[in-house]
Amino acid sequence: MINRYVAAATLLLVSVFASYLFQFYLKLGYGVSDDPAVWGQLGDYFGGLLNPMFSFISLVLLIKSLTLQNQANQDLRSEISDTRKSERLRSFEAQLFNMIDSQRISLDAFKVEFEERGVLVNKYGADAIIKIEDDIAYLRSESPDIGRVTAYLEDVDSADRVFGVTRVFYNMVRMITDKLSDSNGFSMEDRRSHYLTLINFTDFALLRLVMMSAQFMEYSSTEYLKSNDEFNAVLNEVGLSYNLY
């Protein structure tokens, strides 16, 4: 690009000199003068023609230089912004996976006490959830009354363990929604991919427990989950809903 302007300046210089030579030496027949004043007039002639042209070329080069510098600054700002976003995302994902690991531990410690043949029996983790599901399926087959299921869950979960597990899951969904918001420089696709990550890394029995809570219990956490349209769209993608039972 610079070579093009150098060539243009050279061409202007040669053109001005050639026009002077043609007009005064070839056409009018003037020879080379020994008078310093005449050489001064030649300098004025060259300066008067070339200075504005060279000034214009310099101005064009300055504008192009400023344009390139501005573009470089924009690229640098964009790169810094992308770097900051990547760092925030890495920090967020570390926090999210730590919470998912804690969720697994909570599931292993999840305990519900049932009465079987007059004897109180403790069931843990997925076994406890399966037992709850079997009891709810039985209640739903006997009557469509949701109140019976709600009363059953309140009775069997007197220690609020279902509420606690559901709240942990809710906190992770809310964290994705809030920390990966548009105002923080993230997109709906960023949130969608992390909703999928949360769902895929959550034990399926625990997911069913969360869906069960949302269907039958009126916790603030489950109300939030049911009102989160983006998260619910991802649930539908993977074939889950709040009406499993």
C-alpha positions as CSV (number, residue, x, y, z in Angstrom):
1,M,0.0,0.0,0.0
2,I,2.8,2.4,0.9
3,N,4.7,1.6,-2.3
4,R,1.7,2.7,-4.3
5,Y,1.8,6.2,-2.7
6,V,5.6,6.4,-3.1
7,A,5.1,5.6,-6.8
8,A,2.4,8.3,-7.1
9,A,4.7,10.9,-5.5
10,T,7.5,9.9,-7.8
11,L,5.2,10.1,-10.8
12,L,4.1,13.6,-9.8
13,L,7.7,14.8,-9.4
14,V,8.7,13.4,-12.8
15,S,5.5,14.9,-14.4
16,V,6.1,18.4,-13.0
17,F,9.8,18.3,-14.1
18,A,8.9,16.9,-17.5
19,S,6.2,19.6,-18.1
20,Y,8.7,22.4,-17.2
21,L,11.3,20.9,-19.4
22,F,8.9,20.5,-22.3
23,Q,7.4,24.0,-22.0
24,F,10.6,26.0,-21.5
25,Y,13.4,24.0,-23.0
26,L,11.8,22.1,-25.9
27,K,8.9,24.3,-26.9
28,L,10.2,27.8,-26.1
29,G,13.9,26.9,-26.7
30,Y,15.3,28.4,-23.4
31,G,18.7,27.1,-22.4
32,V,20.1,26.4,-18.9
33,S,20.4,29.7,-17.1
34,D,23.4,30.9,-15.0
35,D,21.1,33.4,-13.2
36,P,20.4,32.4,-9.6
37,A,17.1,34.3,-9.7
38,V,15.9,32.0,-12.5
39,W,16.8,28.9,-10.5
40,G,14.8,30.4,-7.6
41,Q,11.8,30.8,-9.9
42,L,12.3,27.1,-10.8
43,G,12.2,26.2,-7.2
44,D,9.0,28.3,-6.7
45,Y,7.5,26.5,-9.6
46,F,8.2,23.0,-8.3
47,G,7.2,24.0,-4.7
48,G,4.0,25.6,-5.8
49,L,2.9,22.5,-7.7
50,L,4.3,19.7,-5.6
51,N,3.8,20.9,-2.1
52,P,-0.1,20.8,-2.2
53,M,0.1,17.4,-4.0
54,F,2.6,16.0,-1.4
55,S,0.5,17.5,1.4
56,F,-2.6,15.8,0.1
57,I,-0.7,12.4,-0.1
58,S,0.6,12.9,3.4
59,L,-3.0,13.7,4.6
60,V,-4.3,10.5,2.9
61,L,-1.5,8.5,4.5
62,L,-2.2,10.0,7.9
63,I,-5.9,9.2,7.6
64,K,-5.1,5.6,6.6
65,S,-2.7,5.3,9.5
66,L,-5.3,6.5,12.0
67,T,-7.8,4.1,10.5
68,L,-5.4,1.2,10.8
69,Q,-4.5,2.2,14.4
70,N,-8.2,2.5,15.3
71,Q,-8.9,-1.0,13.8
72,A,-5.9,-2.4,15.7
73,N,-7.3,-0.8,19.0
74,Q,-10.7,-2.3,18.3
75,D,-9.2,-5.7,17.7
76,L,-7.2,-5.4,20.9
77,R,-10.3,-4.4,22.9
78,S,-12.2,-7.2,21.4
79,E,-9.4,-9.7,22.3
80,I,-9.3,-8.4,25.8
81,S,-13.0,-8.7,26.1
82,D,-13.0,-12.2,24.8
83,T,-10.1,-13.1,27.2
84,R,-12.1,-11.7,30.2
85,K,-15.2,-13.6,29.1
86,S,-13.2,-16.8,28.8
87,E,-11.7,-16.3,32.3
88,R,-15.2,-15.6,33.8
89,L,-16.5,-18.7,32.0
90,R,-13.7,-20.9,33.3
91,S,-14.3,-19.6,36.9
92,F,-18.0,-20.2,36.5
93,E,-17.6,-23.7,35.2
94,A,-15.2,-24.6,38.0
95,Q,-17.9,-23.4,40.5
96,L,-20.7,-25.2,38.6
97,F,-18.8,-28.6,38.6
98,N,-18.0,-28.2,42.3
99,M,-21.7,-27.8,43.0
100,I,-22.5,-30.8,40.8
101,D,-20.0,-32.9,42.8
102,S,-21.6,-31.6,46.0
103,Q,-25.0,-32.6,44.6
104,R,-23.8,-36.2,44.1
105,I,-22.7,-36.3,47.7
106,S,-26.1,-35.0,48.8
107,L,-27.8,-37.7,46.8
108,D,-25.7,-40.4,48.4
109,A,-26.6,-39.0,51.8
110,F,-30.3,-38.6,50.9
111,K,-32.3,-40.7,53.4
112,V,-36.0,-41.3,53.8
113,E,-37.6,-43.4,56.5
114,F,-40.4,-45.7,55.4
115,E,-42.7,-48.1,57.2
116,E,-42.8,-51.5,55.8
117,R,-44.8,-54.3,57.5
118,G,-44.9,-52.3,60.7
119,V,-41.1,-51.7,60.7
120,L,-39.3,-48.5,60.0
121,V,-36.8,-48.9,57.2
122,N,-34.3,-46.3,56.0
123,K,-33.6,-46.1,52.3
124,Y,-30.8,-44.0,50.8
125,G,-30.1,-42.2,47.5
126,A,-31.7,-43.6,44.4
127,D,-33.3,-46.4,46.3
128,A,-35.2,-43.9,48.4
129,I,-36.3,-42.0,45.3
130,I,-37.5,-45.2,43.6
131,K,-39.5,-46.0,46.8
132,I,-41.1,-42.6,46.8
133,E,-41.9,-42.9,43.1
134,D,-43.6,-46.3,43.6
135,D,-45.7,-44.9,46.4
136,I,-46.7,-41.9,44.3
137,A,-47.6,-44.1,41.4
138,Y,-49.8,-46.1,43.7
139,L,-51.5,-43.0,45.1
140,R,-52.1,-41.6,41.6
141,S,-53.6,-44.9,40.4
142,E,-56.1,-44.8,43.3
143,S,-57.1,-41.2,42.9
144,P,-56.4,-38.1,40.7
145,D,-56.3,-36.0,43.9
146,I,-52.9,-34.2,43.9
147,G,-53.4,-33.3,47.5
148,R,-52.9,-36.9,48.6
149,V,-49.5,-36.9,47.0
150,T,-48.6,-33.6,48.6
151,A,-49.6,-34.8,52.0
152,Y,-47.6,-38.0,51.5
153,L,-44.5,-36.1,50.5
154,E,-44.8,-33.8,53.5
155,D,-45.2,-36.8,55.8
156,V,-42.4,-38.9,54.3
157,D,-40.0,-35.9,54.1
158,S,-40.4,-34.4,57.6
159,A,-36.7,-33.6,57.6
160,D,-37.0,-31.5,54.4
161,R,-34.5,-33.5,52.6
162,V,-36.4,-33.4,49.3
163,F,-36.6,-29.6,49.7
164,G,-32.9,-29.4,50.3
165,V,-31.9,-31.5,47.3
166,T,-34.4,-29.5,45.1
167,R,-33.0,-26.2,46.4
168,V,-29.4,-27.2,45.5
169,F,-30.5,-27.9,41.9
170,Y,-32.5,-24.7,41.8
171,N,-29.4,-22.7,42.9
172,M,-27.4,-24.1,40.0
173,V,-30.1,-23.3,37.5
174,R,-30.3,-19.8,38.9
175,M,-26.5,-19.4,38.9
176,I,-26.4,-20.3,35.1
177,T,-29.3,-17.8,34.4
178,D,-27.8,-14.9,36.4
179,K,-24.1,-15.3,35.8
180,L,-24.4,-16.1,32.1
181,S,-26.9,-13.4,31.4
182,D,-26.9,-11.1,28.3
183,S,-25.8,-8.2,30.5
184,N,-22.6,-10.1,31.5
185,G,-21.7,-10.6,27.8
186,F,-23.1,-14.1,27.3
187,S,-25.8,-15.4,25.0
188,M,-28.8,-17.7,25.2
189,E,-26.7,-20.5,23.6
190,D,-24.1,-20.2,26.4
191,R,-26.9,-20.7,28.9
192,R,-28.5,-23.5,27.0
193,S,-25.2,-25.5,26.8
194,H,-24.7,-25.1,30.5
195,Y,-28.3,-26.1,31.3
196,L,-27.6,-29.3,29.2
197,T,-24.4,-29.8,31.1
198,L,-26.2,-29.6,34.4
199,I,-29.0,-32.0,33.3
200,N,-26.5,-34.5,31.8
201,F,-24.3,-34.5,34.9
202,T,-27.1,-34.8,37.4
203,D,-28.1,-38.3,38.4
204,F,-31.3,-39.3,36.7
205,A,-33.0,-40.4,39.9
206,L,-32.3,-36.9,41.4
207,L,-33.6,-35.2,38.3
208,R,-36.9,-37.2,38.7
209,L,-37.0,-36.1,42.3
210,V,-36.7,-32.5,41.2
211,M,-39.5,-33.0,38.6
212,M,-41.6,-34.6,41.3
213,S,-41.1,-31.7,43.7
214,A,-42.0,-29.2,41.0
215,Q,-45.2,-31.2,40.2
216,F,-46.5,-31.6,43.7
217,M,-44.8,-29.2,46.0
218,E,-45.0,-25.4,46.1
219,Y,-41.5,-24.4,47.0
220,S,-40.1,-21.1,46.0
221,S,-37.3,-23.0,44.2
222,T,-39.7,-25.2,42.2
223,E,-41.8,-22.1,41.3
224,Y,-38.7,-20.5,39.9
225,L,-37.8,-23.6,37.9
226,K,-41.3,-23.8,36.4
227,S,-41.1,-20.1,35.4
228,N,-37.7,-20.2,33.7
229,D,-38.6,-20.5,30.1
230,E,-35.1,-21.1,28.8
231,F,-34.4,-23.9,31.2
232,N,-37.8,-25.5,30.5
233,A,-37.1,-25.4,26.8
234,V,-33.9,-27.5,27.4
235,L,-35.9,-29.9,29.6
236,N,-38.3,-30.4,26.7
237,E,-35.4,-31.1,24.4
238,V,-34.2,-34.0,26.6
239,G,-37.7,-35.3,27.1
240,L,-38.3,-34.2,30.7
241,S,-41.3,-32.3,32.1
242,Y,-42.9,-31.4,35.4
243,N,-45.8,-33.9,34.8
244,L,-44.0,-37.3,35.1
245,Y,-46.5,-38.8,37.6
